[in-house]
């Protein structure tokens, strides 16, 4: 599976909600970008308690969802601009039902590995100025996902994102997101144990689930 990346987006923390800072407002990088273990150079995380770290180094939210969001929202200016959902990778042709935990993708010189879905966040609703978006994400499982960086390297817009290794699991990002966050898809105890055993799952998600066992 190969898709073309339309933009690599970065941002710095800015005032977002009163005194609170956020780097959700990202812009396309111009030219080559170094992708390091902590993420794209020129990109920063404001809330290091809930975001960032090696298992959440690069965020991918499919452009495929923008049309459905435009219909659901009745249109929105953010959807015609870059990185509406604070994603680092903008690309079409790869969605949550296609991607499994542990899948590896080559992007330019960098090697990325899928580590976890993106957890629903109130900042999306604040950014768009619309209530109900988090509930819609929970219901539809259109969460986006994170990569960890296995091999650092340079990449840029126009590079291909190519799957080079399968995650060897039945747990897609969509299925895992549903099990973790959708009350209608509450997993059985044996499924929770199975999720905790996923070798490539992020440590934060694994620890959170282990407390429920």
PyMOL commands that place a pseudoatom at each C-alpha (Angstrom):
pseudoatom trace, name=CA, resn=UNK, resi=1, chain=A, elem=C, hetatm=0, pos=[0.000, 0.000, 0.000]
pseudoatom trace, name=CA, resn=UNK, resi=2, chain=A, elem=C, hetatm=0, pos=[1.415, 3.356, -1.096]
pseudoatom trace, name=CA, resn=UNK, resi=3, chain=A, elem=C, hetatm=0, pos=[-0.072, 6.842, -0.873]
pseudoatom trace, name=CA, resn=UNK, resi=4, chain=A, elem=C, hetatm=0, pos=[1.315, 10.302, -1.595]
pseudoatom trace, name=CA, resn=UNK, resi=5, chain=A, elem=C, hetatm=0, pos=[1.709, 12.712, 1.322]
pseudoatom trace, name=CA, resn=UNK, resi=6, chain=A, elem=C, hetatm=0, pos=[0.240, 16.098, 0.452]
pseudoatom trace, name=CA, resn=UNK, resi=7, chain=A, elem=C, hetatm=0, pos=[1.801, 17.979, 3.373]
pseudoatom trace, name=CA, resn=UNK, resi=8, chain=A, elem=C, hetatm=0, pos=[3.871, 17.555, 6.507]
pseudoatom trace, name=CA, resn=UNK, resi=9, chain=A, elem=C, hetatm=0, pos=[2.605, 19.999, 9.111]
pseudoatom trace, name=CA, resn=UNK, resi=10, chain=A, elem=C, hetatm=0, pos=[4.249, 21.483, 12.181]
pseudoatom trace, name=CA, resn=UNK, resi=11, chain=A, elem=C, hetatm=0, pos=[3.268, 23.964, 14.841]
pseudoatom trace, name=CA, resn=UNK, resi=12, chain=A, elem=C, hetatm=0, pos=[4.431, 25.645, 18.034]
pseudoatom trace, name=CA, resn=UNK, resi=13, chain=A, elem=C, hetatm=0, pos=[2.432, 26.176, 21.236]
pseudoatom trace, name=CA, resn=UNK, resi=14, chain=A, elem=C, hetatm=0, pos=[0.178, 29.216, 21.083]
pseudoatom trace, name=CA, resn=UNK, resi=15, chain=A, elem=C, hetatm=0, pos=[-2.562, 30.612, 23.360]
pseudoatom trace, name=CA, resn=UNK, resi=16, chain=A, elem=C, hetatm=0, pos=[-5.599, 28.398, 22.898]
pseudoatom trace, name=CA, resn=UNK, resi=17, chain=A, elem=C, hetatm=0, pos=[-8.039, 28.510, 25.782]
pseudoatom trace, name=CA, resn=UNK, resi=18, chain=A, elem=C, hetatm=0, pos=[-7.330, 31.386, 28.104]
pseudoatom trace, name=CA, resn=UNK, resi=19, chain=A, elem=C, hetatm=0, pos=[-3.922, 30.794, 29.627]
pseudoatom trace, name=CA, resn=UNK, resi=20, chain=A, elem=C, hetatm=0, pos=[-3.708, 27.276, 28.168]
pseudoatom trace, name=CA, resn=UNK, resi=21, chain=A, elem=C, hetatm=0, pos=[-1.371, 26.653, 25.248]
pseudoatom trace, name=CA, resn=UNK, resi=22, chain=A, elem=C, hetatm=0, pos=[-1.747, 24.246, 22.343]
pseudoatom trace, name=CA, resn=UNK, resi=23, chain=A, elem=C, hetatm=0, pos=[0.167, 23.382, 19.177]
pseudoatom trace, name=CA, resn=UNK, resi=24, chain=A, elem=C, hetatm=0, pos=[-2.931, 22.047, 17.389]
pseudoatom trace, name=CA, resn=UNK, resi=25, chain=A, elem=C, hetatm=0, pos=[-2.734, 24.924, 14.895]
pseudoatom trace, name=CA, resn=UNK, resi=26, chain=A, elem=C, hetatm=0, pos=[-0.170, 23.545, 12.439]
pseudoatom trace, name=CA, resn=UNK, resi=27, chain=A, elem=C, hetatm=0, pos=[1.041, 24.720, 9.029]
pseudoatom trace, name=CA, resn=UNK, resi=28, chain=A, elem=C, hetatm=0, pos=[2.648, 22.879, 6.096]
pseudoatom trace, name=CA, resn=UNK, resi=29, chain=A, elem=C, hetatm=0, pos=[6.418, 22.756, 6.324]
pseudoatom trace, name=CA, resn=UNK, resi=30, chain=A, elem=C, hetatm=0, pos=[8.261, 24.211, 3.365]
pseudoatom trace, name=CA, resn=UNK, resi=31, chain=A, elem=C, hetatm=0, pos=[10.788, 21.793, 1.931]
pseudoatom trace, name=CA, resn=UNK, resi=32, chain=A, elem=C, hetatm=0, pos=[12.403, 18.788, 3.609]
pseudoatom trace, name=CA, resn=UNK, resi=33, chain=A, elem=C, hetatm=0, pos=[11.696, 18.039, 7.278]
pseudoatom trace, name=CA, resn=UNK, resi=34, chain=A, elem=C, hetatm=0, pos=[13.759, 15.883, 9.632]
pseudoatom trace, name=CA, resn=UNK, resi=35, chain=A, elem=C, hetatm=0, pos=[11.612, 13.299, 11.402]
pseudoatom trace, name=CA, resn=UNK, resi=36, chain=A, elem=C, hetatm=0, pos=[13.210, 12.407, 14.725]
pseudoatom trace, name=CA, resn=UNK, resi=37, chain=A, elem=C, hetatm=0, pos=[12.224, 10.063, 17.534]
pseudoatom trace, name=CA, resn=UNK, resi=38, chain=A, elem=C, hetatm=0, pos=[10.314, 12.882, 19.236]
pseudoatom trace, name=CA, resn=UNK, resi=39, chain=A, elem=C, hetatm=0, pos=[8.538, 13.952, 16.023]
pseudoatom trace, name=CA, resn=UNK, resi=40, chain=A, elem=C, hetatm=0, pos=[8.985, 16.434, 13.202]
pseudoatom trace, name=CA, resn=UNK, resi=41, chain=A, elem=C, hetatm=0, pos=[11.598, 19.143, 13.664]
pseudoatom trace, name=CA, resn=UNK, resi=42, chain=A, elem=C, hetatm=0, pos=[9.798, 22.439, 14.112]
pseudoatom trace, name=CA, resn=UNK, resi=43, chain=A, elem=C, hetatm=0, pos=[6.815, 20.772, 15.795]
pseudoatom trace, name=CA, resn=UNK, resi=44, chain=A, elem=C, hetatm=0, pos=[6.225, 20.948, 19.541]
pseudoatom trace, name=CA, resn=UNK, resi=45, chain=A, elem=C, hetatm=0, pos=[3.761, 19.644, 22.105]
pseudoatom trace, name=CA, resn=UNK, resi=46, chain=A, elem=C, hetatm=0, pos=[2.250, 22.003, 24.673]
pseudoatom trace, name=CA, resn=UNK, resi=47, chain=A, elem=C, hetatm=0, pos=[0.521, 19.422, 26.895]
pseudoatom trace, name=CA, resn=UNK, resi=48, chain=A, elem=C, hetatm=0, pos=[3.260, 16.863, 27.484]
pseudoatom trace, name=CA, resn=UNK, resi=49, chain=A, elem=C, hetatm=0, pos=[1.087, 15.025, 30.017]
pseudoatom trace, name=CA, resn=UNK, resi=50, chain=A, elem=C, hetatm=0, pos=[-1.372, 13.832, 27.390]
pseudoatom trace, name=CA, resn=UNK, resi=51, chain=A, elem=C, hetatm=0, pos=[0.513, 14.218, 24.113]
pseudoatom trace, name=CA, resn=UNK, resi=52, chain=A, elem=C, hetatm=0, pos=[3.933, 13.590, 22.644]
pseudoatom trace, name=CA, resn=UNK, resi=53, chain=A, elem=C, hetatm=0, pos=[6.651, 11.166, 23.621]
pseudoatom trace, name=CA, resn=UNK, resi=54, chain=A, elem=C, hetatm=0, pos=[8.192, 8.386, 21.513]
pseudoatom trace, name=CA, resn=UNK, resi=55, chain=A, elem=C, hetatm=0, pos=[4.903, 6.479, 21.101]
pseudoatom trace, name=CA, resn=UNK, resi=56, chain=A, elem=C, hetatm=0, pos=[3.047, 9.595, 19.899]
pseudoatom trace, name=CA, resn=UNK, resi=57, chain=A, elem=C, hetatm=0, pos=[5.745, 11.195, 17.796]
pseudoatom trace, name=CA, resn=UNK, resi=58, chain=A, elem=C, hetatm=0, pos=[3.813, 11.666, 14.534]
pseudoatom trace, name=CA, resn=UNK, resi=59, chain=A, elem=C, hetatm=0, pos=[0.062, 12.192, 14.158]
pseudoatom trace, name=CA, resn=UNK, resi=60, chain=A, elem=C, hetatm=0, pos=[-1.844, 11.086, 11.030]
pseudoatom trace, name=CA, resn=UNK, resi=61, chain=A, elem=C, hetatm=0, pos=[-5.463, 12.121, 10.426]
pseudoatom trace, name=CA, resn=UNK, resi=62, chain=A, elem=C, hetatm=0, pos=[-6.931, 11.050, 7.065]
pseudoatom trace, name=CA, resn=UNK, resi=63, chain=A, elem=C, hetatm=0, pos=[-7.987, 13.771, 4.663]
pseudoatom trace, name=CA, resn=UNK, resi=64, chain=A, elem=C, hetatm=0, pos=[-10.566, 11.183, 3.545]
pseudoatom trace, name=CA, resn=UNK, resi=65, chain=A, elem=C, hetatm=0, pos=[-12.743, 12.239, 6.515]
pseudoatom trace, name=CA, resn=UNK, resi=66, chain=A, elem=C, hetatm=0, pos=[-12.843, 15.944, 5.667]
pseudoatom trace, name=CA, resn=UNK, resi=67, chain=A, elem=C, hetatm=0, pos=[-15.802, 15.660, 3.249]
pseudoatom trace, name=CA, resn=UNK, resi=68, chain=A, elem=C, hetatm=0, pos=[-17.935, 13.801, 5.801]
pseudoatom trace, name=CA, resn=UNK, resi=69, chain=A, elem=C, hetatm=0, pos=[-16.978, 16.347, 8.448]
pseudoatom trace, name=CA, resn=UNK, resi=70, chain=A, elem=C, hetatm=0, pos=[-18.002, 19.174, 6.113]
pseudoatom trace, name=CA, resn=UNK, resi=71, chain=A, elem=C, hetatm=0, pos=[-21.416, 17.566, 5.733]
pseudoatom trace, name=CA, resn=UNK, resi=72, chain=A, elem=C, hetatm=0, pos=[-21.781, 16.894, 9.462]
pseudoatom trace, name=CA, resn=UNK, resi=73, chain=A, elem=C, hetatm=0, pos=[-20.703, 20.408, 10.433]
pseudoatom trace, name=CA, resn=UNK, resi=74, chain=A, elem=C, hetatm=0, pos=[-22.544, 22.129, 7.627]
pseudoatom trace, name=CA, resn=UNK, resi=75, chain=A, elem=C, hetatm=0, pos=[-19.218, 23.375, 6.328]
pseudoatom trace, name=CA, resn=UNK, resi=76, chain=A, elem=C, hetatm=0, pos=[-16.332, 24.947, 8.216]
pseudoatom trace, name=CA, resn=UNK, resi=77, chain=A, elem=C, hetatm=0, pos=[-13.452, 27.214, 7.178]
pseudoatom trace, name=CA, resn=UNK, resi=78, chain=A, elem=C, hetatm=0, pos=[-10.891, 25.028, 8.949]
pseudoatom trace, name=CA, resn=UNK, resi=79, chain=A, elem=C, hetatm=0, pos=[-11.649, 22.139, 6.587]
pseudoatom trace, name=CA, resn=UNK, resi=80, chain=A, elem=C, hetatm=0, pos=[-10.384, 24.137, 3.618]
pseudoatom trace, name=CA, resn=UNK, resi=81, chain=A, elem=C, hetatm=0, pos=[-7.085, 24.888, 5.329]
pseudoatom trace, name=CA, resn=UNK, resi=82, chain=A, elem=C, hetatm=0, pos=[-4.158, 22.773, 6.499]
pseudoatom trace, name=CA, resn=UNK, resi=83, chain=A, elem=C, hetatm=0, pos=[-4.117, 20.347, 9.417]
pseudoatom trace, name=CA, resn=UNK, resi=84, chain=A, elem=C, hetatm=0, pos=[-7.663, 20.983, 10.641]
pseudoatom trace, name=CA, resn=UNK, resi=85, chain=A, elem=C, hetatm=0, pos=[-7.293, 18.263, 13.278]
pseudoatom trace, name=CA, resn=UNK, resi=86, chain=A, elem=C, hetatm=0, pos=[-3.723, 19.081, 14.260]
pseudoatom trace, name=CA, resn=UNK, resi=87, chain=A, elem=C, hetatm=0, pos=[-2.239, 16.269, 12.200]
pseudoatom trace, name=CA, resn=UNK, resi=88, chain=A, elem=C, hetatm=0, pos=[1.393, 16.109, 11.089]
pseudoatom trace, name=CA, resn=UNK, resi=89, chain=A, elem=C, hetatm=0, pos=[0.672, 14.001, 8.003]
pseudoatom trace, name=CA, resn=UNK, resi=90, chain=A, elem=C, hetatm=0, pos=[-1.902, 15.052, 5.415]
pseudoatom trace, name=CA, resn=UNK, resi=91, chain=A, elem=C, hetatm=0, pos=[-2.748, 12.290, 2.951]
pseudoatom trace, name=CA, resn=UNK, resi=92, chain=A, elem=C, hetatm=0, pos=[-5.694, 10.582, 1.267]
pseudoatom trace, name=CA, resn=UNK, resi=93, chain=A, elem=C, hetatm=0, pos=[-6.192, 6.851, 0.782]
pseudoatom trace, name=CA, resn=UNK, resi=94, chain=A, elem=C, hetatm=0, pos=[-5.412, 5.407, 4.197]
pseudoatom trace, name=CA, resn=UNK, resi=95, chain=A, elem=C, hetatm=0, pos=[-8.015, 5.214, 6.982]
pseudoatom trace, name=CA, resn=UNK, resi=96, chain=A, elem=C, hetatm=0, pos=[-8.419, 3.596, 10.407]
pseudoatom trace, name=CA, resn=UNK, resi=97, chain=A, elem=C, hetatm=0, pos=[-9.902, 0.346, 9.062]
pseudoatom trace, name=CA, resn=UNK, resi=98, chain=A, elem=C, hetatm=0, pos=[-6.835, -0.127, 6.814]
pseudoatom trace, name=CA, resn=UNK, resi=99, chain=A, elem=C, hetatm=0, pos=[-4.166, 0.338, 9.483]
pseudoatom trace, name=CA, resn=UNK, resi=100, chain=A, elem=C, hetatm=0, pos=[-3.153, -2.146, 12.165]
pseudoatom trace, name=CA, resn=UNK, resi=101, chain=A, elem=C, hetatm=0, pos=[-1.141, -1.663, 15.326]
pseudoatom trace, name=CA, resn=UNK, resi=102, chain=A, elem=C, hetatm=0, pos=[2.460, -2.425, 14.437]
pseudoatom trace, name=CA, resn=UNK, resi=103, chain=A, elem=C, hetatm=0, pos=[2.165, -1.688, 10.711]
pseudoatom trace, name=CA, resn=UNK, resi=104, chain=A, elem=C, hetatm=0, pos=[5.328, -0.033, 9.447]
pseudoatom trace, name=CA, resn=UNK, resi=105, chain=A, elem=C, hetatm=0, pos=[5.493, 2.647, 6.788]
pseudoatom trace, name=CA, resn=UNK, resi=106, chain=A, elem=C, hetatm=0, pos=[8.419, 4.211, 4.978]
pseudoatom trace, name=CA, resn=UNK, resi=107, chain=A, elem=C, hetatm=0, pos=[8.099, 7.980, 4.528]
pseudoatom trace, name=CA, resn=UNK, resi=108, chain=A, elem=C, hetatm=0, pos=[11.071, 9.477, 2.743]
pseudoatom trace, name=CA, resn=UNK, resi=109, chain=A, elem=C, hetatm=0, pos=[14.066, 8.272, 4.733]
pseudoatom trace, name=CA, resn=UNK, resi=110, chain=A, elem=C, hetatm=0, pos=[12.074, 7.725, 7.931]
pseudoatom trace, name=CA, resn=UNK, resi=111, chain=A, elem=C, hetatm=0, pos=[10.504, 4.473, 9.101]
pseudoatom trace, name=CA, resn=UNK, resi=112, chain=A, elem=C, hetatm=0, pos=[7.276, 4.852, 11.102]
pseudoatom trace, name=CA, resn=UNK, resi=113, chain=A, elem=C, hetatm=0, pos=[5.329, 2.297, 13.145]
pseudoatom trace, name=CA, resn=UNK, resi=114, chain=A, elem=C, hetatm=0, pos=[1.647, 2.562, 14.124]
pseudoatom trace, name=CA, resn=UNK, resi=115, chain=A, elem=C, hetatm=0, pos=[1.410, 2.661, 17.930]
pseudoatom trace, name=CA, resn=UNK, resi=116, chain=A, elem=C, hetatm=0, pos=[-2.121, 3.708, 18.964]
pseudoatom trace, name=CA, resn=UNK, resi=117, chain=A, elem=C, hetatm=0, pos=[-5.306, 5.555, 17.963]
pseudoatom trace, name=CA, resn=UNK, resi=118, chain=A, elem=C, hetatm=0, pos=[-5.628, 9.197, 18.858]
pseudoatom trace, name=CA, resn=UNK, resi=119, chain=A, elem=C, hetatm=0, pos=[-7.645, 9.598, 22.035]
pseudoatom trace, name=CA, resn=UNK, resi=120, chain=A, elem=C, hetatm=0, pos=[-10.752, 11.841, 21.737]
pseudoatom trace, name=CA, resn=UNK, resi=121, chain=A, elem=C, hetatm=0, pos=[-9.847, 15.346, 22.872]
pseudoatom trace, name=CA, resn=UNK, resi=122, chain=A, elem=C, hetatm=0, pos=[-11.904, 18.391, 23.837]
pseudoatom trace, name=CA, resn=UNK, resi=123, chain=A, elem=C, hetatm=0, pos=[-9.478, 20.584, 21.942]
pseudoatom trace, name=CA, resn=UNK, resi=124, chain=A, elem=C, hetatm=0, pos=[-11.054, 19.522, 18.648]
pseudoatom trace, name=CA, resn=UNK, resi=125, chain=A, elem=C, hetatm=0, pos=[-14.403, 20.990, 19.732]
pseudoatom trace, name=CA, resn=UNK, resi=126, chain=A, elem=C, hetatm=0, pos=[-12.756, 24.154, 21.038]
pseudoatom trace, name=CA, resn=UNK, resi=127, chain=A, elem=C, hetatm=0, pos=[-10.783, 24.597, 17.818]
pseudoatom trace, name=CA, resn=UNK, resi=128, chain=A, elem=C, hetatm=0, pos=[-13.876, 24.190, 15.629]
pseudoatom trace, name=CA, resn=UNK, resi=129, chain=A, elem=C, hetatm=0, pos=[-16.222, 25.953, 18.036]
pseudoatom trace, name=CA, resn=UNK, resi=130, chain=A, elem=C, hetatm=0, pos=[-18.701, 23.085, 17.831]
pseudoatom trace, name=CA, resn=UNK, resi=131, chain=A, elem=C, hetatm=0, pos=[-20.002, 20.721, 20.497]
pseudoatom trace, name=CA, resn=UNK, resi=132, chain=A, elem=C, hetatm=0, pos=[-20.641, 17.066, 19.736]
pseudoatom trace, name=CA, resn=UNK, resi=133, chain=A, elem=C, hetatm=0, pos=[-17.545, 16.407, 17.641]
pseudoatom trace, name=CA, resn=UNK, resi=134, chain=A, elem=C, hetatm=0, pos=[-15.921, 14.170, 20.234]
pseudoatom trace, name=CA, resn=UNK, resi=135, chain=A, elem=C, hetatm=0, pos=[-19.109, 12.116, 20.545]
pseudoatom trace, name=CA, resn=UNK, resi=136, chain=A, elem=C, hetatm=0, pos=[-19.205, 11.803, 16.754]
pseudoatom trace, name=CA, resn=UNK, resi=137, chain=A, elem=C, hetatm=0, pos=[-15.599, 10.590, 16.677]
pseudoatom trace, name=CA, resn=UNK, resi=138, chain=A, elem=C, hetatm=0, pos=[-16.370, 8.045, 19.401]
pseudoatom trace, name=CA, resn=UNK, resi=139, chain=A, elem=C, hetatm=0, pos=[-19.391, 6.769, 17.459]
pseudoatom trace, name=CA, resn=UNK, resi=140, chain=A, elem=C, hetatm=0, pos=[-17.746, 6.620, 14.032]
pseudoatom trace, name=CA, resn=UNK, resi=141, chain=A, elem=C, hetatm=0, pos=[-14.227, 5.600, 15.120]
pseudoatom trace, name=CA, resn=UNK, resi=142, chain=A, elem=C, hetatm=0, pos=[-12.592, 8.193, 12.814]
pseudoatom trace, name=CA, resn=UNK, resi=143, chain=A, elem=C, hetatm=0, pos=[-9.880, 8.981, 15.322]
pseudoatom trace, name=CA, resn=UNK, resi=144, chain=A, elem=C, hetatm=0, pos=[-6.623, 9.193, 13.416]
pseudoatom trace, name=CA, resn=UNK, resi=145, chain=A, elem=C, hetatm=0, pos=[-3.556, 7.499, 14.838]
pseudoatom trace, name=CA, resn=UNK, resi=146, chain=A, elem=C, hetatm=0, pos=[0.013, 7.937, 16.025]
pseudoatom trace, name=CA, resn=UNK, resi=147, chain=A, elem=C, hetatm=0, pos=[3.333, 6.581, 14.811]
pseudoatom trace, name=CA, resn=UNK, resi=148, chain=A, elem=C, hetatm=0, pos=[6.539, 5.990, 16.698]
pseudoatom trace, name=CA, resn=UNK, resi=149, chain=A, elem=C, hetatm=0, pos=[9.735, 6.616, 14.736]
pseudoatom trace, name=CA, resn=UNK, resi=150, chain=A, elem=C, hetatm=0, pos=[11.800, 3.475, 14.182]
pseudoatom trace, name=CA, resn=UNK, resi=151, chain=A, elem=C, hetatm=0, pos=[14.343, 5.102, 11.894]
pseudoatom trace, name=CA, resn=UNK, resi=152, chain=A, elem=C, hetatm=0, pos=[14.892, 8.857, 11.774]
pseudoatom trace, name=CA, resn=UNK, resi=153, chain=A, elem=C, hetatm=0, pos=[15.182, 10.565, 8.415]
pseudoatom trace, name=CA, resn=UNK, resi=154, chain=A, elem=C, hetatm=0, pos=[14.216, 13.376, 6.081]
pseudoatom trace, name=CA, resn=UNK, resi=155, chain=A, elem=C, hetatm=0, pos=[10.834, 13.538, 4.328]
pseudoatom trace, name=CA, resn=UNK, resi=156, chain=A, elem=C, hetatm=0, pos=[8.792, 16.162, 2.496]
pseudoatom trace, name=CA, resn=UNK, resi=157, chain=A, elem=C, hetatm=0, pos=[5.469, 16.813, 0.803]
pseudoatom trace, name=CA, resn=UNK, resi=158, chain=A, elem=C, hetatm=0, pos=[5.122, 14.671, -2.302]
pseudoatom trace, name=CA, resn=UNK, resi=159, chain=A, elem=C, hetatm=0, pos=[6.956, 11.712, -0.771]
pseudoatom trace, name=CA, resn=UNK, resi=160, chain=A, elem=C, hetatm=0, pos=[5.222, 8.363, -0.747]
pseudoatom trace, name=CA, resn=UNK, resi=161, chain=A, elem=C, hetatm=0, pos=[4.021, 6.695, 2.436]
pseudoatom trace, name=CA, resn=UNK, resi=162, chain=A, elem=C, hetatm=0, pos=[4.550, 3.005, 1.737]
pseudoatom trace, name=CA, resn=UNK, resi=163, chain=A, elem=C, hetatm=0, pos=[3.640, 0.079, 3.958]
pseudoatom trace, name=CA, resn=UNK, resi=164, chain=A, elem=C, hetatm=0, pos=[6.728, -2.093, 4.320]
pseudoatom trace, name=CA, resn=UNK, resi=165, chain=A, elem=C, hetatm=0, pos=[5.672, -4.478, 7.110]
pseudoatom trace, name=CA, resn=UNK, resi=166, chain=A, elem=C, hetatm=0, pos=[2.384, -5.809, 8.503]
pseudoatom trace, name=CA, resn=UNK, resi=167, chain=A, elem=C, hetatm=0, pos=[1.567, -5.506, 12.177]
pseudoatom trace, name=CA, resn=UNK, resi=168, chain=A, elem=C, hetatm=0, pos=[0.598, -9.206, 12.313]
pseudoatom trace, name=CA, resn=UNK, resi=169, chain=A, elem=C, hetatm=0, pos=[-2.545, -8.570, 14.352]
pseudoatom trace, name=CA, resn=UNK, resi=170, chain=A, elem=C, hetatm=0, pos=[-6.292, -8.320, 13.742]
pseudoatom trace, name=CA, resn=UNK, resi=171, chain=A, elem=C, hetatm=0, pos=[-6.443, -5.097, 15.746]
pseudoatom trace, name=CA, resn=UNK, resi=172, chain=A, elem=C, hetatm=0, pos=[-6.934, -2.245, 13.317]
pseudoatom trace, name=CA, resn=UNK, resi=173, chain=A, elem=C, hetatm=0, pos=[-6.855, 1.315, 14.592]
pseudoatom trace, name=CA, resn=UNK, resi=174, chain=A, elem=C, hetatm=0, pos=[-10.644, 1.500, 14.175]
pseudoatom trace, name=CA, resn=UNK, resi=175, chain=A, elem=C, hetatm=0, pos=[-11.271, -1.727, 16.084]
pseudoatom trace, name=CA, resn=UNK, resi=176, chain=A, elem=C, hetatm=0, pos=[-8.921, -0.780, 18.898]
pseudoatom trace, name=CA, resn=UNK, resi=177, chain=A, elem=C, hetatm=0, pos=[-10.374, 2.731, 19.173]
pseudoatom trace, name=CA, resn=UNK, resi=178, chain=A, elem=C, hetatm=0, pos=[-13.871, 1.244, 19.421]
pseudoatom trace, name=CA, resn=UNK, resi=179, chain=A, elem=C, hetatm=0, pos=[-12.785, -1.155, 22.164]
pseudoatom trace, name=CA, resn=UNK, resi=180, chain=A, elem=C, hetatm=0, pos=[-11.066, 1.590, 24.125]
pseudoatom trace, name=CA, resn=UNK, resi=181, chain=A, elem=C, hetatm=0, pos=[-13.544, 4.461, 23.831]
pseudoatom trace, name=CA, resn=UNK, resi=182, chain=A, elem=C, hetatm=0, pos=[-16.929, 3.479, 22.356]
pseudoatom trace, name=CA, resn=UNK, resi=183, chain=A, elem=C, hetatm=0, pos=[-19.373, 2.385, 25.105]
pseudoatom trace, name=CA, resn=UNK, resi=184, chain=A, elem=C, hetatm=0, pos=[-21.346, 0.451, 22.483]
pseudoatom trace, name=CA, resn=UNK, resi=185, chain=A, elem=C, hetatm=0, pos=[-18.287, -1.718, 21.787]
pseudoatom trace, name=CA, resn=UNK, resi=186, chain=A, elem=C, hetatm=0, pos=[-17.166, -2.476, 25.338]
pseudoatom trace, name=CA, resn=UNK, resi=187, chain=A, elem=C, hetatm=0, pos=[-14.671, -5.361, 25.125]
pseudoatom trace, name=CA, resn=UNK, resi=188, chain=A, elem=C, hetatm=0, pos=[-14.908, -8.581, 27.092]
pseudoatom trace, name=CA, resn=UNK, resi=189, chain=A, elem=C, hetatm=0, pos=[-12.180, -9.283, 29.682]
pseudoatom trace, name=CA, resn=UNK, resi=190, chain=A, elem=C, hetatm=0, pos=[-10.422, -11.713, 27.340]
pseudoatom trace, name=CA, resn=UNK, resi=191, chain=A, elem=C, hetatm=0, pos=[-10.306, -9.022, 24.655]
pseudoatom trace, name=CA, resn=UNK, resi=192, chain=A, elem=C, hetatm=0, pos=[-8.768, -6.576, 27.118]
pseudoatom trace, name=CA, resn=UNK, resi=193, chain=A, elem=C, hetatm=0, pos=[-6.093, -9.134, 27.880]
pseudoatom trace, name=CA, resn=UNK, resi=194, chain=A, elem=C, hetatm=0, pos=[-5.521, -9.628, 24.152]
pseudoatom trace, name=CA, resn=UNK, resi=195, chain=A, elem=C, hetatm=0, pos=[-5.108, -5.892, 23.656]
pseudoatom trace, name=CA, resn=UNK, resi=196, chain=A, elem=C, hetatm=0, pos=[-2.636, -5.681, 26.536]
pseudoatom trace, name=CA, resn=UNK, resi=197, chain=A, elem=C, hetatm=0, pos=[-0.585, -8.399, 24.858]
pseudoatom trace, name=CA, resn=UNK, resi=198, chain=A, elem=C, hetatm=0, pos=[-0.183, -6.417, 21.629]
pseudoatom trace, name=CA, resn=UNK, resi=199, chain=A, elem=C, hetatm=0, pos=[3.578, -6.146, 21.338]
pseudoatom trace, name=CA, resn=UNK, resi=200, chain=A, elem=C, hetatm=0, pos=[3.569, -2.866, 19.399]
pseudoatom trace, name=CA, resn=UNK, resi=201, chain=A, elem=C, hetatm=0, pos=[0.878, -1.090, 21.412]
pseudoatom trace, name=CA, resn=UNK, resi=202, chain=A, elem=C, hetatm=0, pos=[1.994, 2.131, 23.098]
pseudoatom trace, name=CA, resn=UNK, resi=203, chain=A, elem=C, hetatm=0, pos=[3.062, 1.820, 26.714]
pseudoatom trace, name=CA, resn=UNK, resi=204, chain=A, elem=C, hetatm=0, pos=[0.603, 4.453, 27.902]
pseudoatom trace, name=CA, resn=UNK, resi=205, chain=A, elem=C, hetatm=0, pos=[-2.424, 2.573, 26.514]
pseudoatom trace, name=CA, resn=UNK, resi=206, chain=A, elem=C, hetatm=0, pos=[-1.117, -0.745, 27.827]
pseudoatom trace, name=CA, resn=UNK, resi=207, chain=A, elem=C, hetatm=0, pos=[-0.687, 0.615, 31.354]
pseudoatom trace, name=CA, resn=UNK, resi=208, chain=A, elem=C, hetatm=0, pos=[-4.120, 2.245, 31.306]
pseudoatom trace, name=CA, resn=UNK, resi=209, chain=A, elem=C, hetatm=0, pos=[-5.760, -1.037, 30.284]
pseudoatom trace, name=CA, resn=UNK, resi=210, chain=A, elem=C, hetatm=0, pos=[-3.782, -3.131, 32.749]
pseudoatom trace, name=CA, resn=UNK, resi=211, chain=A, elem=C, hetatm=0, pos=[-5.376, -1.204, 35.608]
pseudoatom trace, name=CA, resn=UNK, resi=212, chain=A, elem=C, hetatm=0, pos=[-8.782, -2.417, 34.438]
pseudoatom trace, name=CA, resn=UNK, resi=213, chain=A, elem=C, hetatm=0, pos=[-7.860, -6.118, 34.492]
for i in range(1, 213): cmd.bond("trace and resi %d" % i, "trace and resi %d" % (i + 1))
show_as sticks, trace
zoom trace
